[in-house]
Amino acid sequence: MATLNFRKRNETWEYYFEGGMVDGKRKRISKGGFKTKKEAAAEGAKAMTEYNSAGSIFTPSDITVSDYLDYWLDTYCKMNLEYTTQINYVRMVNNNLKPIFGFYKLKALTPSIIQDWLNDSKRTGFSRGQLANIFNMFTAALRYAVTTCKYIPYNPCVDAKIPKYEGGNENKQRYIIPVEDFKKICERFKDTRYYISIMIGWYTGLRISEAFALTWDDIDLENDTINVNKQVVKRNYGLDVRKGIGEKVKEKNASWYFTSPKTKSSYRTIKFGKKLHDALVAEKIKQTENELKYGEYYITHVIKPEKDEKGNAIERIIPVEKSVHSNLKRVKLINVDEDGGYTSTNSFKYCSKIINYELQIAFNYHSLRHTHATYLIENGAKPKDVQERLGHGSIQTTLNTYTHSTETMQSETVDIFEKFVTV
């Protein structure tokens, strides 16, 4: 049996142990960078266990659902899913699946056990959308147990069904903002830090994560275009799914990051018109004046290159006062407060509350995107052009998700028929 050893290199600790023979030489397995010997010992012991069991941490006949779900989150989700999706999955696993199924052995799950849970969940008040999200995730997790891990011979979720709900499928609430209501919103927030983000959403249809990731380098005011090349996400420093990061992103360990856009089709260049051009010019002038006004106390932002849990490049956005020297690259964010502080998607929640409760207008930031797309379709824009403008990978997403039969469309449909076939 190999012996676990440790050594200190500079200010960090490393564990190592001897593995098998490769090309006549015994291979050493090691990993460093641990702050303490205790951390190195814990990770080293785990690594030796995995190595000695040929990479399989669990015995399939004994593994519980709770342990398996942790394993699935760590080995599959961490390497294949977006950070925000991982957070949602951990939350659903901890809050919804482990309390019900965690004590079962994985091999003991049956369709009837899962069906009972589905039926009880409906009776206790779960909406169809909530239940579908949890059930679909559970199905995917158990599919991995069947096809990749070979822990169980079949997926018991396949033969269980979500109970019927009256009224059919429930769709996420999407609001179309009437032009008159948008004018009220603009009047209310004209001289605030939220105005420019509202204008960007209305006139471009950007996703909220794209709009709040914009920097002035992304804007071409000569050609009136926006280059969408990143999104912003809040995440912990270092991701450890199995330690329950999904419960809540702790503020003291969290920061805003630039990451790659949602999909390849999300990389795009969007044209805009005079209204947004004028708003952007005014905002840029205002920010320049505020930087002079606050002087050395103005908050600037720099970006620090890091790696995510998959090894992909990400950039941490770090606020620093102008007087503080930094060798990191400065970025000039568009969505900022008077003193230069970042106006984030979290900050914008206050604006949404005011619109909903003070102005009595049904609103969330996505409604700007939905309204933008719907008005384009209503007024004759080609679906393919709308798809590319919104950054959708599929034309069906554009047609099915962001357009629907409004009163305007219904009236136009009648007018078209009456015009051409009336006898």
N, C-alpha and C positions, 0 to 999 in steps of 0.2 A: 504494500500500500504506500502510495506517495506521501511524503511529509510536506505539510504546509509551512512555508518559511516567509519571513518578512525582512525588509530592509528599508532604511530611510534614505531618500535621495533628495538632497537639498532640503526643502521645507515640507515635503510630502512623503507618504508611505506607499510601499509597493508589496504585493504578495506574489509568491511564485511557488510552483511545484513542478516536479518532473512528470512529463507525459510519456507516451509510447515512443517506439523507435520509428524514425523517418529517415530513409536512405542511410541506414546504419548508425544514425546518431539519435540520441534521446532528445526529444523536443521539450523545451521548457515553456510552460504556460504561465504568463504573468500579466499583471495589470497594476498600474500605479496611479498617482494623482490623488490619493486619499489624504484627508487632512489629519487623521489620527490613525494610530495602529489598530484601535478598536474597529474602526470602519473597514480597514483593510482586512482584518481577521474575519469579519462578518461576511464580506463579499467573497473572500477567498474560500471560506468554508462552503458557501453556496456553489461557487465555481467547481470545487472538487467533487461535490455531490453530483452535480450535473455531468461532469466528465466521467466519473466512475459508473454512472448509470447510462452511459452512451448517449447523453443529451436528453434523456427522458426523466423529468423530475418526479413524475408520479407513477405509481403502479395503477394501471387502468382499472383493476378490479376493486381498488380501495378508494379511489379519488372521490371526494364529495363534490357536489355541484358548486359549493362556495369556492373551494380550492381551484376547481377547473375554470370557473369564470375569471378568477384572478390571473390564472395562467394564460387564458385567451386574451384578456386585456393587455397583458404584458408582451406576449409573443406575436400576436397578430395585430391588434388595434394600434399599439404604439408605433409599429413600423408602416402601417398602411393607411391610417385615417388622419384627418385633420385634427389639430389640437382641440378645437372647440367640440368636435364630434366625440373625441375621447372623454372630455369632461362630462358631456351629456350621458355617455355610455356608463361611465363609472357611477354617476349619480343614479341611473336607473338600476344598475346591478346592486348597489348598496341599499337603495331605498325600496326597491320593488321586487327584486328576484331573490336576493339572499334571505330576507325574512321569511319567505314562503318556501323556497326550494333548497336553501343552503345546506341543511342538515342531511338531505337525501344523498345517497351514493349516486353518482352519475348514471350507472347502469340500471338503477332502480326506477328512473323516470319512465312514465308511461303516458300515452295520449290522454287517458282518462284523468290522471293527476293534473295535467296541464289544462284540460278542458274545464275541470272543476274550478281552477284558478281563474280562467277567462270568464266563466259565468259569474263567479263571486265578485270579480272586479267590476263587471257591468252593474251588478246589483248595488255595489257600495258607492257608485257614483263616478266611475271612470268614464270619460268621454270616449267615443270611438277612436278619435285621433290619438289620445293618450295611450289607450290600450294597444292600438296598432303599432305605435312606435316601440313600445316595450316588447310586444310579442315578436315583431319582425327582427329586433335585435337578438332576442333569445333564440329564434330560429336560426339566425346566422351563426351564433355562437355554437349551437349544437351541430350545425352542418360541418363546422371546422373539426369538431370532435369525431365526426364520422369519417370525413374524407381525408383529412390531413393527419390527425393524431391516431386514428383507428382505435379510439377508446371504447366506442359503442358501435354496434352493427347498423343501427338505423336512427333516424332523427324523429323522436316522438312528437315534435311540433307539427310534422307534416300532416298528421291525421287529426289534429285539433283545429278548431275553427273559431274565429271571433264571432260572438253572438250577433244577431241582427239588431240593428238600432232603427227605431222609427225615424222617418225623414231621410233615410239614405245616408250617404257618406257626408261627413262634416268637413268642410273646408276651412282652412285658416282664414280669419277675417281679413278681407282686403278692401280698402277704402278708395273710392274715386273722389278726389277733391274738386268740387265745383270752382270755377274761376273766381267767382265772387268771394268764396271762402278763402281762396289763396290770397286774394288782395287783402283780406282782413289779417291774415297771418303775417304778411309782409309789413303791413302798417304797425302791427304790434311789436315786431322785432327789428324794425328798420335800423335802429341805432345800437343794436346789440351784437355780441359775438356770434350769435346763431344765424344771423341774416344770410351770410355768404353760403353757409352749408345748406340752408333752405333753398336758395337760388340755384345752387349746383344740382341738388336733387331734382328740382322741378324742371330745369332746362336741359338736363343730360340723362336722367334716369339711372344714374350710377347706383350701385349697391352701397349701403351705408359704410361697409368696410373699405370700399374703394374711395368714396368721397372724403372720408376722414384720413385717408393715407396720402392725399394730394399734397405736393410741394410746388413751389413756384417754378421749379425746373420742369414740371410736367405741363405747364401752361404755355402755349404759344399765342401771344396776344396779337401778333402780326397776321397770323393765318387763322386765328380763332379756333384752335384745336386743343383738346386735352389728350395727353398720352396716358392711358391707363396701363400701368406696369407693375402694380403691387397692391396689397391690401394691408390693413392694420388689424392686429389681434392682441388682446391682453392675455398674458401667460405668465406662469411662474418661472423663476430662474431654475432651470433644470426640471425635467419632467420625470416623475416616478408614479406611474399609474397605480401600482399595487399598494402605494401608501395613501391612496384615497384623495388624489388631487381633485377628483370630481366633486367633492363635497362643497368646496368653495375656493376660489382663487384668493389666497390671502394677500391683502394689500401690501404688507411689508415685504413679501417675497415676489411681488408681481410688477410687471412693467409692460409698456406698449412696445410692440414689435412690428417692423415691416416684414411681411412674408410674401411669397409668390401669390399671384391672383388665384382665384378659385379653380379655374380650368384654363387650358391652352387658349380657348376662344375668348377668355376674359381679357387677354392682351389685345388692346385695340386703340385706335385713335378716333376721337369723337369730335365732330364739328359743333360749334355753338353760334348763336346769333348775337345781335347787338345788345339785347337786354342783359345777358350774362356778361358780355364783354365789358359793358359800362360798370356793372357791379364789381367785377374783378379788378378793373383799373382803380376804382374808388377804394376798394379794400387794400390794394397794394400801396396806394398813397397813404392811407390811414396807418398801415403798419409801419411804414417808413417814418412817419411823423412820431408814432408812439415809441419807436426805438430810440429816436433822438430825445424824446421827452424823458424817458426812464433812464437813459444813459447806461451806466455800468450795472444798474439793477435790472435791466431788461432781461427777460428769460429767453435764452436761445436753446437750440436743440442740436445734439450731435448723435451720430449713430455708431454703435459698437458692433462689429461683425461677430456673430456667434454661430453655433450649430444647434439644430433642434435634435429631438430624439431619434430622428431618422438619418441624421448626418447632413441634412440639407442646410444651406446657408440662410440665415435670418439676421436681422439687424435690430438691435435694441435701441430704442429712442430714449436718450438721456437728457433731461433738462438741466441746464447750467446757466448761472448768471453770466452776463456778457463780460464781466470783469475777470471771470475765471478762465485761465488759459487751458486749452485742450488740444491735443494732437489729433483727436478724432475728427472726422469730417462733419462739418456743419450742414444741416438741412433746414430750409426755410419752409415750415409748414404753413398751409393756407388757413387752416382752422385754428385760430389762436385768440386769446383774450387780449385786452388792452395792454397788459404787461408782458405779453409774449407767451404766457402759459398755454399749454395745449388744450384746445377744446376737443375733447374726445367723444366717442359714442356714448360713454357713460354720462358725460357732462350734458349731452343733448337730451337726456331723459327729462331734465327739468323743463326744457322747452316743450317737449311733447305733453307733459302734464298741464302746462299753461294752456296749450292749444285745446286740449280735451276738456279741461274743467273750467277755465276762465272764458275762453272763446266758444266753448260748447261745439267744437268741430271734431268729428271722429278722425283721429290722426295717429299714424306712426310713421317713422322715416320711410319705411318701405312703400307707404301709400304714395309718396312722391314718384317713386319708380313705376308703380302700377298705373298711376294716373298718366304719367308721361307716355307709357306704352299704349294705353287704351286710347288716348286722344290722337295719337299718331295713326292707329289703325282706323279709328272712326273717320278721320279726315283724309283717308285714301293712301296712306303710306304703305309701301309694299312690305308684306310680312318678312321677307328675306332681309330687307334693309333694317327693319326693327330688330330682328334677331341679332344682326351684327352689331347694332348700336347698343343693345343690352348685354352683349357678350354671352349669348346662349350657345351651347354646343349643338342644340337641335331646334329645328323650326317648330316641332311639335310643342316644345316647352313654351315657346313664344305664344303660340295659338291657344294652347290649353290653359296656361297659367296666368298670363297677363292680359288676355282679352276675353270678353264675354259679351253676351247679348244685352247691351244697354238700351235704354229707351230711344236714344238717338239712332242706334243701329236698326232697331225694330221699325222706326218710322221711315228711315231711308229705304229699308227693304220693301215696305209697302209702296213708297213713292216710285221705286224702280219698276215694280210690277205694274202699277197703275199706268205709268207713262208708256210702257211698251206693249201691253197686252189688253188695254181697255177696249171694248168693242161697243 
